[in-house]
Amino acid sequence: MDQQQTIDYIKKYVEDLMAFFDLNITAEVSIEDDILIVKIPSTQYNSLLIGRGAETLRSIQHLLSSLLRNSNAAVERVNLDIADYKQQHAEKLAEKARGWFQEVRDTGESKTLDLNAADRWTVHHAAHDFNDIETHSEGEGRDRRLVISLKD
């Protein structure tokens, strides 16, 4: 399946899935940096589709990724966002990160955080604006943690 076929396939699948909830929506699907970007607009079912702690959103994203893997699609990585939830979450987390960076500056002590992979990436990315702060991840799998510290 080439890139356009992959986009069309996932767009139809997502729109059919939303039809199950009686939602007549148009999903926005594109490919950026070998990642399929799927955006579902805001609906009356946002909380149901996103779920507690975004568990449902992540489950749908995993389902889409599995579909692509099993279909020999041009891309297999998927980033699903529903009602801009992920974008808003990343902006809030980046703001928190700036506070953590200031805390590390003030105390001089490293800070270790238990964050999921996407949130660790957001904090790593936010640290690029601070030339005296460095971030790195330690551990493996579910035990992976983010460490924020002052540069030597």
KARA-V122084 format. One record per residue. PSI is psi in whole degrees, 0 to 359 (none if undefined). Layout:
psi=(PSI,PSI)
//
This chain:
psi=(123,181,316,320,322,314,311,319,311,322,312,317,313,316,323,320,318,329,332,329,16,32,122,86,161,116,143,121,132,172,127,125,47,27,130,119,121,123,126,127,166,138,179,349,21,310,324,316,329,314,169,125,24,24,318,318,312,324,317,318,317,319,314,318,319,319,316,317,317,349,9,49,163,326,151,340,137,138,107,132,132,122,35,24,310,318,314,320,317,320,317,318,320,323,316,318,320,323,319,321,318,321,317,320,314,318,335,2,143,154,130,132,143,97,154,171,316,319,322,316,317,316,317,314,318,330,342,336,357,108,349,2,140,151,148,161,144,151,180,149,229,345,8,133,156,134,128,129,168,145,148,none)
//
